[in-house]
Amino acid sequence: MFILDTMLVGGLRFVFDKIAAAVDTELNDDTALREQLLAAQMRVELGEMTPAEFDVVEADILARLREIRDSHQGSGPAGLSPKDYKITGIEASFGGDDQE
């Protein structure tokens, strides 16, 4: 009975981990958001949506895109501001034609 319970819990944990990974990927993927923005633009052009409604949808989508971009940049060197680093030296060389 203990082995069966362990297998059941292990299987459920595996499934929930896969679901969590899929949700995380979907939340951090900007492709779907860009498609939603394009679809909203098409609806405005076809007259199915007013420009005011589009402005609300666009503001929401752009805010979510900024959040995704900021979360990606915050984890790497792109998240640094000029106040976070200092240039202490520079090295340059020239390997052009030697004319004597």
GIBELRA-V367074 format. One record per residue. N is the residue number from 1. RES is the residue in three letters. OMEGA is omega in radians with two decimals (NA if undefined). Layout:
N,RES,OMEGA  N,RES,OMEGA
//
This chain:
1,MET,-3.13  2,PHE,3.14  3,ILE,3.12  4,LEU,3.12  5,ASP,3.13  6,THR,3.13  7,MET,3.13  8,LEU,3.13  9,VAL,3.11  10,GLY,3.12  11,GLY,3.11  12,LEU,3.12  13,ARG,3.11  14,PHE,-3.13  15,VAL,-3.13  16,PHE,3.07  17,ASP,3.12  18,LYS,3.11  19,ILE,3.14  20,ALA,3.12  21,ALA,3.13  22,ALA,3.12  23,VAL,3.12  24,ASP,3.11  25,THR,-3.13  26,GLU,-3.14  27,LEU,-3.10  28,ASN,3.14  29,ASP,-3.10  30,ASP,-3.13  31,THR,-3.14  32,ALA,3.12  33,LEU,3.11  34,ARG,3.08  35,GLU,3.10  36,GLN,3.13  37,LEU,3.11  38,LEU,3.11  39,ALA,3.11  40,ALA,3.09  41,GLN,3.11  42,MET,3.13  43,ARG,3.09  44,VAL,-3.14  45,GLU,3.13  46,LEU,3.12  47,GLY,3.14  48,GLU,-3.10  49,MET,3.11  50,THR,3.08  51,PRO,3.11  52,ALA,3.09  53,GLU,3.12  54,PHE,-3.14  55,ASP,3.12  56,VAL,-3.14  57,VAL,-3.12  58,GLU,-3.14  59,ALA,3.12  60,ASP,-3.11  61,ILE,3.14  62,LEU,3.08  63,ALA,3.12  64,ARG,3.08  65,LEU,3.10  66,ARG,3.11  67,GLU,3.13  68,ILE,-3.14  69,ARG,3.14  70,ASP,3.12  71,SER,3.09  72,HIS,-3.10  73,GLN,-3.11  74,GLY,-3.09  75,SER,-3.09  76,GLY,-3.11  77,PRO,3.13  78,ALA,3.14  79,GLY,-3.13  80,LEU,3.03  81,SER,3.13  82,PRO,3.12  83,LYS,-3.08  84,ASP,-3.12  85,TYR,-3.12  86,LYS,3.09  87,ILE,-3.09  88,THR,3.14  89,GLY,3.11  90,ILE,3.14  91,GLU,3.12  92,ALA,3.07  93,SER,3.14  94,PHE,-3.11  95,GLY,-3.08  96,GLY,3.14  97,ASP,3.07  98,ASP,3.08  99,GLN,-3.09  100,GLU,NA
//
